[in-house]
Structures are given as C-alpha cells and as structure tokens.
Amino acid sequence: MESLLHVDFLSDFWIKWLAPSAINGAQRLAKNVGGIAHTSERLNGCRVEALQLRSIEKIERALVLYMVVAWRITALMRLGRSCPDMGAQVMFEPDEWKAAYILNKLPPPQSPPKLNDVVRLVARLGGFLARKGDGEPGVKTIWEGMQRIFDAVIAMEYSRQLQAVGRCV
C-alpha cells in the first residue's frame, strides 16, 4: 500500500492537502490534472464501482486514494511526453524502474534511465506495442503496466527480507 501511495516528492503533500475535505480536495486535484471529466475517465481502470462501499467515509477515502493514483498516471503520461529526457528518478523509485526493465526481460542500467524510456517500458507491460507509428503511450496502458510494476516491487522487497534472514527464494 505504501508504494502505491508513494509519488516521490509530492505524495506526502497531496495526502495532507486532501485530508481535511476529501471531496473538495479531490475536486481541486482533478482540476490540476485536466478536469473532473478527464480524471474520472482515468479512474475507470480502478474499478471504483466494484468496491460497493456503503458509507460516505469509505467512499471518500477510496476516492482520495484513486485521485492520487490518477494524478500519478496522468503525470507520468504528460511528463513522459513533454520532458522525455528527464531522469526517471523524478517519478519512479529505483525498484520501480528496475522492475520495468526486469519484467521486459532487459538488463537494468546502473544509473537511472530517462523518464520516457521507463514510461514506455511500463506501458509495454500494459499492452502498448511501441511500433513505429504508435505515438506515445496513453493512460490505460501506463495504468495496467504500473499494476504489474507494483506487484514486482512487492516481490523484490519480500525477496530482500528473506535474504536478510538467511532464506533464499
């Protein structure tokens, strides 16, 4: 759960900023990522309706979490397009960008790669074909790829814990 919420340097800011009023904060955040309509489109992949939450407090908490996820996915898409040469460490933890390489069966580089390279690798995990005329990946393929990255990061962390106590996987 912590890695899902971790949006590098902005995660704590966003969580604290949204906490006082989840709905108002979520609406403000939605405006920052291009409007409520665009953000709700990005939230479709979260399957919010499948949660069947019965209290407004639970719905508000889920909405806040999903708004942060939607913000990160949208930021990855936009920064990958507008700042392709930016370092991947700005938006990805080391385990996340290394997982993108490993899951694509590529050796991870020693130093952090470019942001657009990692975004494209993540999107390939989500179904982006990366053909010559395909353009840049969209929200859906990045979202689906990030789900695989989260799982890989959890596995990497658990593997390290097992190694620390002398057990191998």
Secondary structure, 3 states (H helix, E strand, C coil): CHHHHCCHHHHHHHHHHHCCCHHHHHHHHHHHCCCHHHHHHHHHHHCHHHHCCCCHHHHHHHHHHHHHHHHHHHHHHHHHHHCCCCEHHHCCCHHHHHHHHHHCCCCCCCCCCEHHHHHHHHHHHCCCCCCCCCCCCCHHHHHHHHHHHHHHHHHHHHHHHHHHCCCCC
